[in-house]
Amino acid sequence: MLKILRIISLVIAFALAGYSLITKDFEFMPYMLLFLSVSSLVTGLLELKAKRKTSAIISILAAAFGFFVAIYIF
């Protein structure tokens, strides 16, 4: 379930990034950052599940920073 959520959030984030690059319309960038943060959080949870604490902590901290920035720029 977590792997599917990670893949879906990455596809949405890449689609939003591609749209922004092609059209030069950057109003969806906070949403892209939000989906990248979700992907990073899910990666951190998967790393915790696999007993790799260092990678998990780094991913979760990156997700927290991404959420903070996404909320700040909304």
C-alpha positions, 0 to 999 in steps of 0.5 A, spaced: 500 500 500 505 504 501 509 503 495 503 504 491 502 511 494 509 513 493 508 511 486 502 515 485 504 521 489 511 521 484 507 521 478 502 527 480 508 531 482 512 529 476 506 531 472 505 538 475 512 539 474 512 538 467 506 542 466 509 548 470 515 547 465 512 547 459 507 552 460 511 557 464 505 557 469 508 556 476 501 556 480 501 549 481 508 549 485 506 548 492 502 542 490 508 539 487 512 540 493 506 537 497 506 531 493 514 530 493 513 531 501 508 525 501 513 521 497 518 523 501 514 521 508 512 514 505 519 513 503 521 514 510 516 510 513 518 504 508 525 505 510 523 505 518 519 498 516 526 495 513 530 497 519 534 503 516 533 508 521 538 513 518 535 513 511 528 514 514 530 520 519 533 523 513 527 522 509 522 524 514 526 530 516 526 532 508 518 531 508 517 535 514 521 541 511 517 540 505 510 540 508 513 547 512 515 550 505 508 548 502 504 550 507 508 557 508 507 558 500 500 557 500 
